[in-house]
Amino acid sequence: MKKHILSCLTLAMVISSSALFAQTKAIAHRGVWKNSHLPQNSIASLKAAHDLKLFGSEFDVHLTKDNILVVNHDNDFYGIDIATATYQDLLQKKHPNGEAIPTLEEYLKAGKKLKGLRLILELKTNKLGLERTLEAATKTVEMVKSLKAEKVTDYIAFSFEACQKIHELAPKANIQYLNGDKSPADVNAAGINGLDYHFSVFKKNTTWLSDAHQLGMKVNAWTVNTPEEMTNLIDQKIDFITTDEPELLVEKLKSKK
C-alpha cells in the first residue's frame, strides 16, 4: 500500500513538473510594432501586444540626466542621448505616431490597465557606468512598488550586478539575466531565478535549458523570429519566447496544442 501511495505521489510530481514547463508563452519584443507599423516601445505597441492576447510585452528603461526613468530601446531618442539629456530635452522629439517618449511611470500605468498582459521590464546598462546603472535599478524598483505594479512586472538586464541589486530590493520578483555568459547554476546561486539568453546560447550550451528547469528556473530566449527556431525551442518546452514576429509565434503555438 505504501509503495502504491509513493508511486502515485511520484507520478503526481512528474505531471506537475511537466505542466509547469509545458506551454511556451509569447512575449513581444519592444511591443507589437513590426507588422502593426507602430513605434517600438511606444504605448501604442504595448496596447497592440494586449490586443494580440500575448503573455507579455518587453520594454527598455533608461535613466536621464535629471533622474527620470524613460522607455526607449536605443541609448538615444531620435538623436538625443538619453543618459546625458534631461527629460525636457527628450520632449523635443516625438515618435512618428505623435507619442512623446514615455516615462516609466506612464508606461506602467498604461500596462496595469491591460489585464492579463505581463510587463517585461529590461533595465538598460547606463553608458555612464555601473554606479549609474545601479541607481537606475533602485529607482526602477521603487517606481514599480509605488505604482503597485509588482504582480504584473518581471525584470531582465544584461548587467549581472543590476540583477543582483533588483533581487536585493525585490527578493520575490521574477528576474532573468540576459548576457548569456553564466551557467544556470551560477545565476541561480546569486538568487536570480531565470535565464533570458539569445537562442544561439542554448544551441552552444545544449544542456542549459534543461539544467535551468531542473533548478526550478524559468527560461526565455530572444530574439526568435523564424519558424524553425520557434519550433526548436517549443519542442524543448522553453517557458517563454521573445520575438519581433508575435503573430507568427502565436500561430506556431496554436499548431502545437
Summary of the structure (lengths in Angstrom):
residues: 257
radius of gyration: 19.0
end to end distance: 36.6
largest distance: 74.6
contacts: 837
relative contact order: 0.13
helix: 43%
strand: 19%
